[in-house]
Amino acid sequence: MATGLDGAIKGEMASMEYVLLALVNAHSFLVRSSHHYEEGEMYMLVSHEQKERAEQFRRWHVEPPLLVLPNAWDVASARLFEQKGFRAVATTSSGVAAAYGYADGEHIPRELLCETVERITRVLSCPLTVDIEAGYGDSLDEILQTVQAIVQAGAVGINFEDSSKRLAVGLVDPQVQQERIRAIRELGRSLGLHLVINARVDTYVSGTMTGEERFEETVRRARLYYEAGADSVYPILMRDPGEIAHIVKDCPFPVNILASPGMPSLSALEAMGVARVSFGGELMKVALGSLARVSEELIQQGTYEQMSLHMLPNEQFKKLPYPKDV
């Protein structure tokens, strides 16, 4: 009769076998989609520049100052953010989807997302991290295929969330999410790349918990995901300054906070110990809000005051689509 220890060991071995099989399947998928391989080998080429950019991005999570990540939705917005001095750029899933006429929530085809990422990395000289939502798949194989495709497109980091619209309960079991993060980390190692994993914790999104229970579950999941190999954790929609200060204290590793009007300033968040700040779709809403004001003035008054206030200088505009090597 097997002991409890025997059962635990067998369970762990089965879990590792599952992860390894998923990695092999993901590699096979990429080989079928790429010419960068030799007979008998299953790998993709990751450039030295991409590896260096990934390592630089990783260091910025653990070294001051606060890492401030603007969220781009296309090539022009990404280039603008880089030109204005941001050290790295993130994508916004809702913004990229909206730019192509899709709702948020993995409705945009994965191929179109990857094409957008490739177009952005073609012109950026700084690191790009991509919101892959829940990974565009139900299985670990499918999630790893998404990650490989995103890396192949030039990204050095991902946002990976623990909720899925495919699940009736909303939140993924944290042990399942741990397994997925471990597999993504191992995939990065197999490519010779430290892919920066920002593990999003969706306890404030799901609506299934409130108050102290929600906060404690957020901390529990954050710790599990960091143990599994995440570089940072992202309790999205956590806005209360007290809770933010508390989670930074309870989680002695990089924490990402979604910033928006009404929240503590960037300097205040940094003083609390927050390592990374992003903005989701908020900056795209700012851009569209500016266009709305211009449109209203043109329709209602026929004048150009709002255009003159918000128009990007022509010289800056002409530089936006240029490749980084021009």
C-alpha positions in Angstrom: 0.0 0.0 0.0 1.4 3.4 -0.9 2.1 5.8 1.9 1.0 9.5 1.9 4.6 10.4 1.0 4.6 8.0 -1.9 1.4 9.5 -3.2 2.8 13.0 -2.9 6.0 12.0 -4.8 3.9 10.3 -7.5 1.7 13.4 -7.8 4.7 15.7 -8.1 6.3 13.5 -10.8 3.0 13.4 -12.7 2.9 17.1 -12.6 6.4 17.5 -13.9 5.8 15.0 -16.7 2.7 17.0 -17.7 4.8 20.2 -17.8 7.6 18.6 -19.8 5.1 17.2 -22.3 3.5 20.6 -22.7 7.0 22.1 -23.3 7.8 19.5 -26.0 4.4 20.1 -27.7 5.0 23.9 -27.6 8.4 23.5 -29.1 7.0 21.3 -31.8 4.4 24.0 -32.6 7.1 26.6 -33.0 9.2 24.5 -35.2 6.3 24.1 -37.5 5.9 27.8 -37.6 9.5 28.9 -37.9 12.4 28.3 -40.2 15.0 29.0 -37.5 15.9 25.4 -36.6 18.2 22.6 -37.6 17.4 18.9 -38.2 16.7 17.1 -35.0 16.5 20.3 -32.9 13.4 22.0 -31.6 14.1 25.6 -30.7 13.7 29.2 -31.8 16.4 31.8 -32.2 16.3 34.5 -29.5 18.7 37.3 -30.4 21.5 38.5 -28.0 19.8 41.9 -28.1 16.5 40.5 -26.9 18.2 38.5 -24.1 20.0 41.6 -22.9 16.8 43.6 -23.1 15.0 41.0 -21.0 17.7 41.0 -18.4 17.7 44.8 -18.2 13.9 44.7 -17.8 14.2 42.1 -15.0 16.7 44.3 -13.1 14.5 47.3 -13.3 11.9 45.4 -11.2 14.3 45.0 -8.3 16.4 48.2 -8.5 15.2 51.8 -7.9 13.6 54.0 -9.2 10.0 52.9 -9.6 9.4 51.2 -13.0 6.6 53.2 -14.7 5.1 51.4 -17.7 2.8 53.2 -20.1 0.5 50.9 -21.9 0.5 51.2 -25.7 -2.1 50.0 -28.1 -0.3 50.4 -31.4 3.1 51.3 -33.0 2.6 55.0 -32.8 1.6 55.1 -29.1 4.5 52.8 -28.2 7.0 55.0 -30.1 5.6 58.1 -28.5 6.0 56.7 -25.0 9.6 55.7 -25.7 10.4 59.1 -27.2 9.0 60.8 -24.1 11.5 59.0 -21.9 9.8 55.9 -20.5 12.4 53.1 -20.0 10.1 50.3 -21.2 6.6 49.9 -22.7 3.7 47.6 -22.0 0.7 46.8 -24.1 -2.9 47.1 -23.0 -5.1 44.1 -24.0 -8.2 46.3 -24.0 -6.5 48.9 -26.1 -5.0 46.6 -28.7 -8.4 44.8 -29.0 -10.3 48.1 -29.4 -7.9 49.4 -32.0 -8.9 46.4 -34.2 -12.6 46.4 -33.4 -12.7 43.7 -30.8 -13.8 43.5 -27.2 -11.3 42.8 -24.4 -11.1 39.3 -23.1 -9.1 37.4 -25.8 -11.6 38.2 -28.5 -8.8 39.5 -30.8 -7.2 36.6 -32.7 -3.9 35.5 -31.2 -2.2 35.9 -34.6 -3.3 39.5 -34.8 -2.0 40.2 -31.3 1.4 38.7 -32.3 1.5 40.7 -35.5 0.9 43.9 -33.5 3.7 42.9 -31.0 6.1 42.3 -33.9 5.3 45.6 -35.5 5.9 47.4 -32.2 9.2 45.7 -31.4 10.4 46.5 -34.9 10.5 50.2 -34.0 11.3 50.1 -30.3 14.7 50.3 -28.7 13.4 49.6 -25.2 11.9 46.5 -23.6 8.3 45.6 -24.5 6.1 43.5 -22.2 2.8 42.1 -23.5 -0.6 41.4 -21.9 -1.5 37.9 -22.9 -4.5 37.9 -20.6 -5.1 34.2 -19.6 -2.9 32.8 -22.4 -5.3 32.3 -25.2 -6.0 28.7 -24.5 -7.6 26.2 -22.2 -4.6 23.9 -22.0 -1.1 24.4 -20.9 0.0 23.4 -24.4 -2.0 26.3 -25.9 -0.7 28.8 -23.3 2.9 27.9 -24.0 2.3 28.2 -27.7 1.1 31.8 -27.1 4.1 32.6 -24.9 6.5 31.3 -27.6 4.8 33.2 -30.3 4.9 36.4 -28.2 8.7 35.9 -27.6 9.2 35.2 -31.2 7.5 38.5 -32.0 10.2 40.3 -29.8 8.6 40.7 -26.4 10.7 40.2 -23.2 7.8 40.1 -20.7 4.2 39.1 -20.2 1.2 39.8 -18.0 -0.5 36.5 -17.2 -3.8 36.6 -15.3 -5.4 34.0 -13.1 -9.0 34.4 -14.3 -10.7 33.1 -17.4 -14.0 33.8 -19.0 -13.9 30.2 -20.0 -14.5 29.2 -16.3 -17.8 29.5 -14.6 -16.0 30.3 -11.3 -13.9 33.0 -12.9 -10.6 32.4 -10.9 -8.2 29.7 -11.9 -7.2 27.3 -9.1 -4.0 28.7 -7.7 -2.2 25.4 -7.9 -3.1 25.1 -11.6 -1.8 28.7 -12.1 1.4 27.8 -10.3 1.9 24.9 -12.6 1.4 27.2 -15.6 3.8 29.8 -14.3 6.5 27.1 -13.7 6.1 25.8 -17.2 6.4 29.4 -18.7 9.5 29.9 -16.6 11.0 26.7 -17.8 10.1 27.6 -21.4 12.0 30.8 -21.0 15.0 29.0 -19.7 14.9 26.6 -22.6 15.1 29.6 -24.9 18.0 31.1 -23.0 15.8 34.1 -22.1 14.7 35.4 -18.7 11.1 36.2 -19.7 9.7 38.6 -17.1 6.5 37.2 -15.8 4.0 39.7 -14.2 1.5 37.4 -12.5 -1.9 39.2 -12.3 -4.1 38.3 -9.3 -7.7 38.9 -10.2 -9.3 38.6 -6.8 -10.5 42.2 -7.0 -12.0 41.6 -10.5 -13.9 38.3 -9.8 -16.4 39.8 -7.4 -16.5 36.6 -5.4 -14.8 38.0 -2.3 -14.7 41.3 -0.3 -12.9 42.8 2.6 -10.3 40.9 4.6 -11.1 37.6 2.9 -10.3 39.1 -0.5 -7.1 40.7 0.7 -5.8 37.5 2.3 -6.6 35.5 -0.8 -4.7 38.0 -2.9 -1.6 37.7 -0.7 -1.9 33.9 -0.7 -2.1 33.8 -4.5 0.7 36.4 -4.9 3.1 34.3 -2.8 2.3 31.1 -4.6 2.8 32.7 -8.0 6.1 34.2 -6.9 7.3 30.9 -5.6 6.4 29.3 -8.9 8.7 31.7 -10.8 6.9 35.0 -11.4 9.1 38.1 -11.3 6.3 40.4 -10.0 2.7 40.2 -8.9 -0.2 42.4 -10.0 -3.2 42.7 -7.8 -5.2 44.6 -10.4 -7.9 47.1 -9.1 -6.4 47.3 -5.7 -6.7 51.0 -5.0 -6.9 51.6 -1.3 -3.6 53.1 0.0 -3.7 51.1 3.2 -4.1 47.8 1.3 -1.4 48.7 -1.1 1.0 49.4 1.7 0.0 46.2 3.4 0.5 43.9 0.4 3.9 45.4 -0.2 4.8 44.6 3.4 3.3 41.1 3.2 4.9 40.3 -0.2 8.7 41.0 -0.1 9.0 40.9 -3.9 8.1 43.3 -6.7 4.4 44.4 -6.7 2.8 46.1 -9.7 -0.1 48.5 -9.1 -2.6 49.8 -11.7 -2.5 53.6 -11.4 -5.4 55.9 -12.3 -6.8 59.3 -11.2 -7.8 59.4 -7.6 -5.0 57.1 -6.5 -1.8 58.0 -4.7 0.8 59.7 -6.9 3.7 57.8 -8.4 6.1 59.2 -5.8 3.7 58.1 -3.0 3.4 54.6 -4.5 7.2 54.4 -4.7 7.5 55.5 -1.1 5.1 52.7 -0.1 7.5 50.2 -1.7 5.7 49.6 -5.0 8.2 48.4 -7.6 6.2 48.8 -10.8 3.2 50.8 -12.0 1.1 50.4 -15.1 -2.1 52.0 -16.5 -4.0 49.4 -18.4 -6.3 51.0 -21.0 -6.4 54.4 -19.2 -3.9 56.2 -21.5 -5.8 55.1 -24.6 -8.9 56.6 -23.0 -7.0 59.9 -22.5 -6.1 59.9 -26.2 -9.6 59.2 -27.2 -10.9 61.7 -24.8 -8.8 64.4 -26.4 -10.1 63.3 -29.9 -13.7 63.5 -28.5 -13.1 67.1 -27.3 -11.6 68.1 -30.7 -14.5 66.4 -32.5 -17.1 68.2 -30.4 -15.6 71.6 -31.1 -15.4 70.9 -34.8 -19.0 69.8 -35.0 -20.5 72.4 -32.6 -18.4 75.4 -33.2 -16.3 74.9 -36.3 -13.2 76.1 -34.6 -9.7 74.7 -33.9 -8.8 75.6 -30.3 -8.7 72.0 -29.0 -6.7 70.9 -32.0 -4.1 73.6 -31.4 -3.9 72.6 -27.7 -3.4 68.9 -28.2 -1.8 68.4 -31.6 1.6 66.6 -31.7 4.3 68.7 -33.5 4.8 67.5 -37.1 8.4 66.7 -36.6 7.6 64.3 -33.7 4.8 62.8 -35.7 7.0 62.0 -38.7 9.4 60.1 -36.5 6.8 57.8 -34.9 6.8 55.0 -37.5 10.5 54.9 -38.1 12.3 51.6 -37.5 14.9 51.8 -34.7 17.8 51.3 -37.1 17.0 54.3 -39.3 
